[in-house]
Amino acid sequence: MKMSEIKELSVEEIKDRIKEEKANYAKLKFSHSVSAVENPMQIRSVRKTIAQLNTELKQRELQA
């Protein structure tokens, strides 16, 4: 997800996406520990997306 797409989301949508991405991250980590994931770079990209969403949410909270 690109930062331009994240900036278009509302605060509630960002919070929902964070929950979804964290669940996806947990699922990927678990499946990777059991057996190798097809693309281990997915773990990094999901973690990066979560960080970008958290950053945008924090910036909006500071502006308000």
N, C-alpha and C positions, 0 to 999 in steps of 0.2 A: 504494500500500500504506500503510495507516494504522499509526501507532506502536503501537496496541493489538495489531494483528496481528503486528507485528515482535517485540513483547515475548513473545508466545506461542511463538516459534520457538526451537529449540535452537541451540547455538553452531555445530554442523556445518551445520544448515539455513541459518543466516545466511550462513556462508561460501559455501555453494553458491549462494544467491540473489545474493550479491555478484558471483560469477563470471558468472552468467547475465545479470545486469543490465549488467555491464561489456561483455559480448559484444553485447548488444542496443544499448547506447549506441554502440559502435564501428560497428555496422551502420547505425544511424540517421545518424551523422555522415557516413559514407561516402556513403550514398544522398542525403543533403542536399547534399553537395558536388557530386555528379554532376547531380542534378536536384532541384527543389524537393520537399520532403516535404509530404504532404497537410496534416498538422498539425504545424507546427514547435514547438508547445508541448510535444510529446511529448519532445523532447530535454531540455527543462528538467525535466519531471517524472521522467524516468529518472535524471537527474543528482541530483535531490533524493532519490529513493529510495535511490540508492547512498550518499549522505551519511548518511541516516538509519540504514541498515544498518551502516555503518562506526561511527557514533556508538554504537549499541547494543552492537556487538561490543567496542568499546573500554571501555565502561562495565562490561561483564561481565568483561573481563580485569582491570580494576582492582579489582573486588570479590573476585576469586579470589586 
